[in-house]
Amino acid sequence: MNRAETMLMNNPARARLQRAYEVPLLQRLGAELDEADVVEIGCGRGVGTELLLRRMGAAHVTALDLDPAMVQRAQRRLARYATRVDVKLGDACELPLADAAVDAVVDFGVIHHVPAWRDAVAEVARVLRPGGQFVFEEVTRHALQRWSYRTFLEHPEHDRFSAEEFLAELARIGFTLPRPAVTRFFGDFVIGVAVKPSTTRPGPR
């Protein structure tokens, strides 16, 4: 992320949006994290991680970010949770976790920053246990083509996904969505909860 988006993501208004809108919506869509072992990819300064612990009942969160400065900020913010959280550097395309290691992976708008976004989705599937949840709120190509996004923010220039393409990749890998994902803000965002079945059999690309 560039400086403008870092400031945007660290704004108190963003935290209020996550708390008042995104978390309740994800819960209505089926997110069930009570006593779960959870990974958050792209944790930033730790606001989302704190919501996973306090509002969604996660037993433990491994909070990952590619930016060392954000990892340090999140570590300071989340120090009060002691053994319930582990904050460290991590790449969404190479998650530092064993296969089938966690109950849920949470993505508060990170994968659209990843050039090889399909690899990131595959990593989510790899680290989830059978029946585990992929809880996502993602930004689509529709948003990234807007003047404001193109002018002030930095994102991969190629292979951006629409809501339909993101959901199709989840289905290709083998995820199911017990409740349909939703789009918001004229298609700028796709939000949902996908479940890893007992076996995943990726089809041909």
C-alpha positions as CSV (number, residue, x, y, z in Angstrom):
1,M,0.0,0.0,0.0
2,N,1.2,3.5,-0.6
3,R,1.2,6.3,2.0
4,A,-2.4,7.5,1.1
5,E,-3.9,4.0,1.6
6,T,-1.9,3.4,4.7
7,M,-3.4,6.6,6.2
8,L,-6.9,5.6,5.0
9,M,-6.7,2.1,6.5
10,N,-5.4,3.5,9.8
11,N,-8.1,6.1,10.1
12,P,-10.5,5.9,13.0
13,A,-13.4,6.0,10.6
14,R,-12.2,2.8,9.0
15,A,-12.1,1.1,12.4
16,R,-15.7,2.3,13.1
17,L,-16.8,0.9,9.7
18,Q,-15.3,-2.5,10.6
19,R,-16.9,-2.5,14.0
20,A,-20.3,-1.2,13.1
21,Y,-20.9,-2.6,9.6
22,E,-18.5,-5.2,8.4
23,V,-18.4,-7.5,11.4
24,P,-22.2,-7.6,11.9
25,L,-22.6,-8.3,8.1
26,L,-20.1,-11.1,8.1
27,Q,-21.8,-12.6,11.1
28,R,-25.2,-12.5,9.3
29,L,-23.5,-14.2,6.3
30,G,-22.5,-17.1,8.6
31,A,-19.1,-16.2,10.1
32,E,-18.7,-18.4,13.2
33,L,-15.4,-17.8,15.0
34,D,-16.3,-18.7,18.6
35,E,-13.4,-20.5,20.2
36,A,-11.8,-20.8,16.7
37,D,-8.1,-20.7,15.8
38,V,-8.0,-17.9,13.2
39,V,-5.5,-16.3,10.8
40,E,-5.9,-12.7,9.7
41,I,-4.0,-11.9,6.6
42,G,-2.9,-8.2,6.2
43,C,-3.6,-7.3,9.8
44,G,-2.4,-3.7,9.6
45,R,-2.3,-2.0,13.0
46,G,-4.4,-4.7,14.5
47,V,-7.9,-3.2,14.6
48,G,-9.5,-6.2,12.7
49,T,-7.6,-8.7,14.9
50,E,-9.0,-7.0,18.0
51,L,-12.5,-7.3,16.6
52,L,-12.0,-11.0,15.9
53,L,-11.0,-11.5,19.5
54,R,-13.5,-9.2,21.3
55,R,-16.5,-9.2,19.0
56,M,-16.3,-12.5,17.2
57,G,-15.0,-14.7,20.0
58,A,-11.9,-16.1,18.4
59,A,-9.8,-18.2,20.8
60,H,-6.5,-17.3,19.1
61,V,-5.5,-15.1,16.2
62,T,-2.3,-15.3,14.2
63,A,-2.1,-11.8,12.7
64,L,0.1,-11.5,9.6
65,D,1.3,-8.5,7.7
66,L,4.0,-7.9,5.1
67,D,4.9,-4.5,6.5
68,P,7.3,-4.6,9.5
69,A,6.1,-1.2,10.7
70,M,2.5,-2.5,10.8
71,V,3.6,-5.6,12.6
72,Q,5.2,-3.5,15.3
73,R,2.1,-1.3,15.6
74,A,-0.2,-4.3,15.9
75,Q,2.1,-5.9,18.5
76,R,1.8,-2.8,20.7
77,R,-2.0,-2.6,20.2
78,L,-2.6,-6.3,20.9
79,A,-0.1,-6.8,23.7
80,R,-3.0,-6.9,26.3
81,Y,-4.3,-10.2,24.7
82,A,-1.1,-12.0,25.6
83,T,-1.3,-15.7,24.6
84,R,-4.5,-15.2,22.5
85,V,-2.6,-13.5,19.7
86,D,0.6,-13.9,17.7
87,V,1.5,-11.0,15.4
88,K,4.3,-11.6,12.9
89,L,5.5,-11.0,9.3
90,G,3.7,-13.0,6.7
91,D,3.1,-13.2,3.0
92,A,-0.4,-14.0,1.8
93,C,1.1,-16.2,-0.9
94,E,3.3,-18.1,1.5
95,L,1.5,-18.4,4.8
96,P,3.8,-19.5,7.6
97,L,1.5,-22.3,8.7
98,A,1.2,-26.0,8.2
99,D,-1.5,-27.6,6.1
100,A,-5.0,-27.8,7.7
101,A,-3.7,-25.8,10.7
102,V,-6.5,-23.3,11.4
103,D,-10.3,-23.1,11.7
104,A,-10.7,-19.8,9.8
105,V,-8.9,-17.3,7.6
106,V,-10.1,-13.7,7.6
107,D,-9.4,-11.2,4.8
108,F,-10.4,-7.6,5.5
109,G,-9.6,-6.3,2.0
110,V,-6.1,-7.6,1.4
111,I,-6.1,-10.1,-1.5
112,H,-6.8,-7.4,-4.1
113,H,-3.3,-6.0,-3.3
114,V,-1.7,-9.3,-4.2
115,P,-0.6,-9.6,-7.9
116,A,-0.8,-13.4,-7.8
117,W,-4.1,-13.3,-6.0
118,R,-5.1,-16.9,-7.0
119,D,-2.0,-18.1,-5.2
120,A,-3.2,-16.3,-2.1
121,V,-6.6,-18.0,-2.3
122,A,-4.9,-21.4,-2.7
123,E,-2.9,-20.7,0.4
124,V,-6.1,-20.0,2.3
125,A,-7.5,-23.3,1.2
126,R,-4.2,-25.1,2.2
127,V,-4.1,-23.9,5.8
128,L,-7.8,-24.3,6.5
129,R,-9.0,-27.5,8.2
130,P,-11.9,-29.3,6.5
131,G,-15.0,-27.4,7.3
132,G,-13.0,-24.2,8.0
133,Q,-14.2,-20.8,7.0
134,F,-12.7,-18.2,4.7
135,V,-14.2,-14.9,5.8
136,F,-13.7,-12.2,3.2
137,E,-14.4,-8.6,2.4
138,E,-12.7,-7.8,-0.9
139,V,-12.3,-4.9,-3.3
140,T,-13.2,-5.6,-6.9
141,R,-11.9,-4.5,-10.3
142,H,-15.0,-2.2,-10.5
143,A,-13.7,-0.1,-7.6
144,L,-10.1,-0.2,-8.7
145,Q,-11.0,1.3,-12.1
146,R,-12.5,4.4,-10.5
147,W,-10.7,7.7,-10.9
148,S,-10.2,8.1,-7.1
149,Y,-8.6,4.7,-6.7
150,R,-6.4,5.1,-9.8
151,T,-5.2,8.6,-8.8
152,F,-4.5,8.2,-5.1
153,L,-3.9,4.5,-4.4
154,E,-1.6,1.8,-5.8
155,H,-2.8,-1.6,-6.8
156,P,-1.7,-4.3,-9.3
157,E,-2.3,-3.2,-12.8
158,H,-3.1,-6.6,-14.3
159,D,-5.4,-9.6,-13.5
160,R,-7.7,-7.7,-11.3
161,F,-10.9,-9.6,-10.4
162,S,-14.6,-8.9,-10.5
163,A,-16.8,-10.2,-7.8
164,E,-17.9,-13.0,-10.1
165,E,-14.3,-14.0,-10.9
166,F,-13.3,-14.0,-7.2
167,L,-16.2,-16.3,-6.3
168,A,-15.5,-18.5,-9.4
169,E,-12.0,-19.1,-8.1
170,L,-13.3,-20.1,-4.7
171,A,-15.6,-22.5,-6.4
172,R,-12.8,-23.9,-8.6
173,I,-10.7,-24.7,-5.6
174,G,-13.6,-26.4,-3.9
175,F,-15.0,-23.8,-1.5
176,T,-18.8,-23.6,-1.0
177,L,-20.8,-20.7,0.2
178,P,-23.7,-21.8,2.4
179,R,-25.1,-18.3,2.1
180,P,-24.7,-16.3,-1.1
181,A,-22.0,-13.6,-1.0
182,V,-23.1,-10.0,-1.3
183,T,-21.8,-7.0,-3.3
184,R,-21.9,-3.5,-1.9
185,F,-21.4,0.1,-3.1
186,F,-22.4,-0.6,-6.7
187,G,-20.2,-3.7,-7.0
188,D,-17.1,-2.2,-5.5
189,F,-16.9,-4.9,-2.7
190,V,-17.7,-8.6,-2.5
191,I,-18.3,-9.9,1.0
192,G,-19.0,-13.5,2.1
193,V,-18.1,-16.6,4.1
194,A,-16.8,-19.6,2.2
195,V,-16.4,-23.1,3.6
196,K,-13.7,-25.6,2.8
197,P,-15.2,-29.0,2.2
198,S,-13.8,-32.3,3.5
199,T,-11.8,-32.6,0.3
200,T,-10.7,-30.0,-2.2
201,R,-10.1,-30.9,-5.8
202,P,-9.0,-27.9,-7.9
203,G,-10.3,-28.1,-11.4
204,P,-8.3,-27.0,-14.6
205,R,-7.6,-23.4,-15.0
